[in-house]
Amino acid sequence: MTKAEIVSEISKMTGIDKAYVLDIVEKFMIVVKDSLTSGENVYLRGFGSFILKERAEKTARNITRNTTVIVPAHKIPFFKPAPAFKEEVAHAK
């Protein structure tokens, strides 16, 4: 499902104009990104959490050039679904 399809579905469910729904969805994504950028996790009860995971420094190989590269420690965004969310998806038809 794309963002446009999500906006269309929300618009149908609520009767709110698609342009307004699109603006709200985009603002939500901005808030989530800004929170993660500042190091703050986002918790949505019953849905899941947007969290940062720390990746340790590691050695990787560039097989094209046959060289070793050090990948520094870094953080990556991660979505962790809530137990209720996982349960509902697991038992969907």
N, C-alpha and C positions, 0 to 999 in steps of 0.2 A: 504494500500500500504506500502510495506516495503522499507527500505533504498536501498536494492539491486534492487528492482523494479524501484525506482526513478532513480537510477544510470543508469539502463538499458534504461529507457525511454529517459533520457537526452542524453545518448550516441547515441541512434537512431536518435533523433531530430537534433543533432549537427554533428554527424559523428566523434566525438572525442572518443578515446580509453576509454573503461570502467574503466581501472585502473586509468587513469588520472582523470576522472570524479569522481570516488570514493574518490580519494585524495582531490579534491576540496570540495566535499560535507562534508567530515570529517573535513577539515580545517574550513569550514563555521560553523559547529557545535561547534568546539573548540572556535572560536572567540565569538560566542553567549554566550557560557557558561562562558568564561573568563570575558566578559563584565558584565554579570549579577552577577558573583562572586565579581567583584570589585564595584558593586552598580550602574552600568551604564546600562540604558535601551537601547534596540536596536529597532530602528524605520525603517521599510521598507515601503516606500510610496506605496500605492495602494495594499499592501498585509496585513500588520498588524504590531503589536508591541509586542516584548518580554519584559515584564516588571516584576518588583518585587512587590509583594503585601505583606503588613505588616499584620501579624496575631497577634491579641492581646493575652495576657496571659489569660488562661482559666482553669477551673477546669474540669477534666474528670474523668470517673469512670472505674476502672478495674473490670468488672463484674465477672471474674473468681475468683478473690481473695476478691471481695467485699470491695475494698479500693478506696479512692479518690487520684487522682494524679494531681499535678499542671503542666500544659503544659506551658512552658515559651513562651514569645512573640518570634516570628520568622518570617522570610521572606520566601515566596514561589514564584517560577517562574510561570508566567501566560502569555498566548498568547491572545492578544486582536486583533481580525480581523478588518481590515479597512472596512469602510462602503461599498466601491466598491466591496470588497471581499465578504462581507455578502450578498450583493445584487445579485451578480453573482451566488453564491451557492444557494440562496433561489429560484432563477428562473431557476435552472438547470432541465433538463428533467429527 
